[in-house]
């Protein structure tokens, strides 16, 4: 179950984004994307009822060290297939990162479509706003570049980090470069 934090539970834009996430997930039925079962409200609290997924995040696995290339390629292929499925339905994830990828006995599950973008005109994000996780975004994502291109850059970054985990210093350097420090 996913609920909005109390601090933003009455924020109109956050509620719209939350409801849109429910609608987008309802459009997607794919074995490598976490399923939604409903959007409910009880005692003034809205919640997404999501598939229970057992396993670890890719982040947790990467914290234990690099994975073998064969496993990294297999996981990347599953993630790419899930992203392709979403894109064919006009949905771009926009926050692809290891903590949004669960590893299960059966493969991967892509999670958290909270800042996803659609081809439809139901835009919530303000024009020119930067969304996503800095270390996984293409620098072009800070401008009007194609969302599919940004997803490819994010997937490539995730794949690279599967076999070459970065230290905190490496992540800090990446952030420095992305914000124009070099």
N, C-alpha and C positions, 0 to 999 in steps of 0.2 A: 504494500500500500504506500502510495506517495502522496504526501500532503504538503501544502505550502507552509513555510514557517510562519508562526503567528505574527511576526513583525511585518510581513508583506501580505498577509491573508486578505486584507481589505483593499489592497492596491489594485485599481481597475485594470491597468495594463498587465500586471502579473496574473490576474484572474483570467483575462482574455488569452494570454499565452498558455496558461494551464489547460483551459478548455480546448484551445487549438491543438495542443499536444494530444489530447484525447481523440479529437477528430482525425488527426493525421495517423495515429497508431491504428485506429479502426480501419483505415484504408489499406493497411499493410498486413499481409498474412504471409510470413516467411519463417522457415525454421531457424534462421540465424538472427531474428529480430524479436526482442521480448514482446509478448502479446499483451493486449489490454482487454479487460473483461467488462469495464464500465467506469463511469464517472458518477460518484455518489456524493450526497450531502447529508450530514447528520449533525445536529446541534450547531449549525452554522459553519461547520468545517467541510470543505470540499476535498475529496480524495480520488485519486486514480487507483482503481483496483487492477493490479498488474500481475502477470504470470510470476509465480514463485520460481526463482532460478537458483539452483544449488550449484555452487562452485566458487571459484576465486576470480577476482578481477585480473585482467592482464597486468595491471600495476603490481598486484601482490606477487604474481609469478616473476615479473621482471626484477622485483626487489631481491629475489633469491639468486639472481644472476642471469646471464645470457642464456637463451635457449638454442637448441640445435637448429641449424639452417632448415632442415626438412620440416620441422614443426612450425617454424616461423612462416615458411612459404605456405604450408597447409592452412594455418590460421589466417594469413593475409588473403588467401584465395576465398575463404569463407566470408570474411569481412567485405571483400570486394563484391562478392555475389549479393550479399545483403544490401550494400549501398546501391548497386545496380538496380536491384528490385525496387528500392525506394525511389531512385531517380526516374525510373520508367513510369512511376505514378506521380511525378512532379514534386517529389519531396527530397530536399537536401538536408542532411543531418546538421552540419555546421559546428559540431563539437565533438568530433572524433578524437578520442584519446584513450589511453590504456585503462583509465578508471571507468570508462563508459563501455567497456567490453568485458563480458563475463566469459569465463572458460568453464565449460561443463563436460560431463562424460561424453556427450554427443557432439561437441564442437563449441562454436562461439555463439554468443547472444549479444547483439548490439542493443544498447540501452540509451535512455535519456534523449528524447527528441524535443526537449523543452525549448530550444532555440532554433529548431528546424525551420527551413524556408520552403515555401511552396511556390509553384508557378502561378497560383491564383492571386487575386488582388486582396487577400486578407492580411496585408502587411501590418505588423505590430511594431517591428523595429523601426526606430526613427531613421530617416534618410541620413546616410553618412556615419551611423553608429557602428562601432566595432563590437562584434559578438564572437564568442568562441574562447578557446584557451590559447593564450599567446604562444606557447612553445610548440603548438601543433598547427598553427595557422600559416598559410602562405602570406608573405608580406603583401602580395597583391590583393589579399582579402581585405586590406584596409582601404581599398578603393573600390571601384565599380567592376572588378573582374568577375568573370563567370564563376558561379557557385560550384559547378562541376569541377573546374580546374582547382579550386580551393580544396575540394574533397580529395582529389588525387594527391595533392601535396600533403594533406593530413594523413592519408593512408600510407604514403611513402615514409613519412616521419615515424608513424607507429611501427611500420615494418622494420625500419632501420634500428629503432630502439629495441626491438625484440632481440636482435643479435648483438647490439652494441649499446647496452644501457648506459645512460649518462649519469655522472655524479651530479650532486647539487651544484658544484662549480660549473660543470658543463651546461646545465640548464640555465644557470645565471648568465653565462656567456651568450648562449643562444638568445635569451631575452634581450640582452644588451645590444646584440647585432640587429635583432628585429626592430627595435625601437630607434634605430639610427645611430647607435653609438660608434659604429665602425664604418 
